[in-house]
Amino acid sequence: MMGGQELSKGEERRSKIMNMLKTQGRITIQDIMDKFGCSEATARRDLDHLVKTEAVIRTIGGAQFEGIPGIKEASFHEKRQLLWVEKETIAAKAASLIEEGDVVGLTGGTTTYLIAKQIKGRKNITVVTNAVNIAMELADSDGVQVVLTGGVMRKNSFELCGPLAEKVVEGLNIGKMFMGADGFALEQGVTTYSELEAQIARLLIQRSSRTFAVIDHSKIGKASLFGIAPLSSLHGCITDDPLDEEMAASLKEAQIEVYVADRPR
């Protein structure tokens, strides 16, 4: 009987923690201890439980809410199953914009990963990335130098995020940055499910001369939880389907070049 009461109490506490995360976006271990009068060990167990069951990720000293209620961020392997051929055409178009001598930035994502595959046989290119899988894809390339940031890796995207990654990026100068995203909309701009990824992507944009969003048609007109940047911060957009009239007109007015990749045959 006592065990059942403890379980019920724990479930109630975790439900309240989840509500705080949805409202505030993040929470610390100390917040939980102060709010619920529990031990540090209990607070950590609650967060570990929520990471397994909800759209929550652990951060140093706490956790943050990662998704719109009812929507769980897809992992890299899950995204690989979606529009893979279309993403390959987008990657090929992006690769055609890369020239010998370029310093290229690649955020994490399936499309940017495919850009890396496209250019691994090229010569005299430097790639700056915060994605471990992209760095590994290029590891055996003789002609591509790879600069990998430090940081804490997010298992869903293999991206390195946080203060360590940001400190490295602050000292770099990138020529052409190719940025993946989870959403691309006129009002909300370029968006993603992860606040940590949004922060590092914003910094990469700041350190780049030109920034291109690489997004398949399923992302157009949609917005995820965290904003990366307004569309006006972009120099180009590479996608696989012509944009609707309103979007196309707005990007043209903002002098953002739109590249439409050849559709798969």
N, C-alpha and C positions, 0 to 999 in steps of 0.2 A: 504493500500500500504506500509506504513511504517513498519507494523507488518511483512509483507512478506519479506521486506528487512532485518529486524532484524533476522528472522528465517534463511534466506539464509546465512547471515553473521555468525550466530551461527553454522550452519551445516559445513560451510567452516572451521571455527576455530576447530571444533571437528575432522574434517577429518585430519587437520594438526597435531593435538595433537596425533591422532591415528598413524600417520606416524612416529612421534617422538618416540612413545612407541615401535613400531615395530623395529625401528632402534637402540634405546638405551636400550630397555628392561624395563625402568622405567622412571618416571617423577615426579617432585614435584609440589605442588601448586604454590610455588614461581617461578619455571621455567615457568609455564603457564602465570603467571601474568607478568613476565619480557618479555617473548617472544611476547605476544599478547596484552599487555597493558590493560588487563582487571582486574576487581576487584576480590578479594578473593572469594566472593560469586559466581560469574560467573564461576570461575575456578572449584569450588567444584561442581556446578551444571553440568558442562560439564563432569567431571569425573563420577559423579553419573549416567549420561545418558549413558556413554560408558560402565560402568559396566553392565548395563542392556542389551546392544545391541551387545557387543563385548567380546572377550576373555581377559577381563581386570578385575583385582581385586584391591580394595582400600587397601592402606597401610597407616601407620601413616604418614601424611603429603603429601600424593600423591597417586600414583597408579603404578602397574606394568603390563606388558604384559604377558599373561598366556598361550598363545597357538600358534601353527603354524597357519599362515593365513588360514582361511577357516575351521579350526578344533577347535571345542569347547570341552573343557574338560568335560567328563561325570561326573555326580554326583554319589555319593555312591549308591543312589537308582536306577539310570540307570544301573550302573555296576552290581547290584544285578541280573539283568535279563540276564547277559552274562556269559555263561559257569559255572553256579552255581555248578552243580554236579562235574565238573572237579576240581573246586576250593576246593570243600569239600574233594576230594581225596588228593589233595596237602596238605591241612590243616591236614588231618589225618596222612600223612607221616611226616609232621613237628612235630606234637604232639608226635609221636613215638620217636623223638630225645630228648624230654624234660624229665628230670629225677627229682625225689624228691630232693629238696634242691637247684634247679637251680634258678638263677636270669635271667629272660627272658625279652628281649626287643621286643616290637611289634610296628612297625610303623602303620599309618593308612592304610586302604584298605580293600577290601572285603575278600581277602584270609586271611589276618592277623586277621580279625574279626572272621572268621571261626575257626582259630587256638584257639582264646580265648574261643569260644563255646566248642571246643574239650577238653580243659583242666580245665574248670570251676569246674569239680567234683574231681579234683586231690587235693593232700595234699602237704603242705610245699613247695609252689612255690611262688616266687615273680615276678610280672609282672610290668615292666616299660613301660609306653606308653604315647604318646602325642596325642592319639585319644580318644575323649570323649565317643564315642559310645562303644569302646572296654572296657573302664573303667566301663561304666554302665552295660555292659554285664556280667562283673565279680563282680559287686557290691554285689550280694547276695551269693557269693561263700565263704564258711567257710574256705577252705584250701588254697585259693589264696590271697596273699596280693598284693594290687595294689598301685603303685606309679604313680600318674598322674602329668605331668608337667603343669606349668602355660602357659600363652601365649594367643595370639589372635586366635580365632577359624576360620578356613576356612570352609564355609558352604558346599562346594562340598565334602569334605572328613572327616569333623569333627575333623581334626587335629589342634592341638594347635602349633603355630609357633611364630617366632620372638624372641627378646632378652630375654624375661621372660622364655620361654621354654628352650632356649639355656643355660641360667645361671643354671637352675636346672640340666640339663643333664651333664654339665661340672663337677659336683661334684659326679657323680654316677659311679659305676663299674658294668657293665653288663656282664653276662656270655655268653649267646647265644642270638644273635639278629636276628630276622626274619623280613626281609625287603620286603615290596611290592614295585612294580615299574610299570611304564607305558611303559617302553622299556628296552630291554636287547640285546645289539649288541656288536660284537667283537671290533669294532673301537670306538664307542661312550660309551661303558660300560653300566652301569645301569643309566636310565634316568627317568625323570618325567616331568609333565606339569607345575609344580609350583616351582619357584625359592625358595620360603620360605620353602617348604617341602624338597627340595633338601638340603638346608642348615642344617636343623635339622637332616635329615637322615645322612648327613656326620658326624655330631658330635656324633650321636648315634653309628656309626661304630667305630669312634675313641675310644669311651668309652667301647667297647665290646671286649671280648676275641675271640669270633667266630661270624662270620656274614654269614647268609644264605639268599639268594634271593629266594623268593617264587613267582613264575611267571607261569601263564598258557601259553600254546603254542602260543596264539595269540600275545604275547608280544615279542617272540623270533625273533631276526633279525631286530627289529624295534627300532627307536630312537625317544624320545620326545625332547622337547626344551632344558631342563636344565639337565646337567650331575650331578649325585649324586657321583659316584665313578667308577674307572676302574674295570673291572672284576677281575683283579689281587688282589683287596682288599678283595675278598670274600674267604670264606673257603668252602662254599657249595652252590649248586643250586638245588632247589626242583621244579620240573615241572611235567606235566601230559603226556608228549609225548617224545619219544627219540629224542635227538638233531641230527642235521645233522652232517655229518662226520667232516667238518671243525670246527664247533663249539665244538663238543665233543673232538676233538684232541687238540684244543687250551686250553680248560679247564683242560684236563688231564695233559698237559705240565705245566700248571700253578699250578698243584696240588690242583685243586678245585674239590671236590667230587660232583658228579651228582647223585641225587636221582630221580628216575622216579616213580611217584605214580601209583598205580594200576588203570587201566582205568575203568570207570563206565561200568557195565554190562548192 
